[in-house]
Amino acid sequence: MKALITLGLVAALSACASPLRGTQDLGLIVERANGSVALVETSHRSQLARIDGLGDLSHAHITYSRDGRYGYVFGRDGGLSKVDLLKQVLVRRIIQSGNAIGGAISQDGKLIVVQNYEPGGIKVFNADTLDLISEVPSYYAPGKRAKVVGLADLPNQQFAYSLFEAGEIWLTDLSDPLQPKTRRFAAGRQPYDAMVTPDGRYYIAGLFGEDALAMLDLWNPENGVKKTLQGYGRGETALPVYKMPHLRGWSQAGQDLFLPAIGRHEVLVTSTLDWQEKARIPVQGQPVFVMAQPDSRQVWVSFAFPDNDKVQIIDVATLQVIQTLAVGKAVLHMEFTPRGEAVWISARDDNRVSVYDTRTFKRLESIEIQQPSGVFFTHRSGRIGF
C-alpha cells in the first residue's frame, strides 16, 4: 500500500514539474552566435528553455517532424541536429557535409533531406535515427558540383531544388529512398533561392544572373521551365546587393505573388492567373523577406543593410505601404503565429525578438534572445514547401 502511495506522489510531482502540453504553439529561435536555439511558446509569448551545442548557426534553418515534437536544425558547418521540444534536449547531432544552408522533411515525415554547398548535392537521412540513407551529388559537368539552394519538399515524396552554378532545377523522387530518381531542367543563370506555391504545384526560383524567375509546373514537369517577369529591370541600373533576397516565405496572397526585386527598392507583384507582372510597389530599401500573413490581407517586408532596422507593411487590397515600423538593429527574420494575429521579428544587434499585433501594429512583447536570426514555429510542420 505504501509503495502505491509513493508511486502516486512521484507521478503527481512529476506532472507538476513537467506539465503536459501540445506542440502547436511552440517554436525555436536561432541564436546564431552561440550555437544554440531558444525554445518559445506563442500563447503567452515567453521563452521556455535554451538548447546548446548545435555548432555554427550563422546561416541556419529549422524544419519539424509531422507531429511538431522534433525540430531538425541545419547548420552552416554541415551539422544536422535533432531537438526534442517537449523534453527540451538535443537528441542527436551529426556533421554530414562541409557547408550546408538548409533542409526539408518528406511528405510522410520519414526522411530528412539536406541541401549542401560543399560538397554540392543533397543527402537523405532517416528522420528517427539521422542515419544516412542515400545522396544525390550535384555533378553538372565532369568533376564539377554545384551549390544546392532552394530545396523544397513536395507531394508524393518528391523534392525540388536548384543548382546555382549549373543554372538548373532538379526534381528528385524519393519514393524509394535507396534509389533516388532525378530529372534535370535548364532554369537560367544562377538560381539563388526558390519557393513553392501553397498548393504544391509551382516551384519558382529567382535568378541572380538575369532579370527573370524560373518556374516549373510540378503537375506537368515534362513541359520544362518557363521564364516569368523577364526583363523586369531592363534599362535600369541595379544597386549593389548587400543581402540576397529570400523567396521562402510563401509570399502568395490570394491570386498574386509578392516577390523581392534584386538590387531594387521594389516589391514585384505577379498574377498567378497569367504569370504576368501586375505591379511594382516602391519600398524604402532592398527587400529580403516579403511574407504574407496567414489570411493574405497584408504583406510584411524586411530589408538589407542599411535599411535593416525597419519593417514595412503592404496592404494587399490597395498595393500600398500602409505602415513602417522601427523594429531594431539588424532585423533578420519574421514569423507569423499560426493564425496570424501576431508576428515575431528578430533584431540581431539588439539581442531581441519583438512581437507585434498585426491589427494595431503595436509591440506586444520584447524577449531577450542572444543574437537572434531565424524564427521557426511548429505549425510549419503541416505546410508544403517549408
Disulfide bonds with the S-S distance in Angstrom:
none
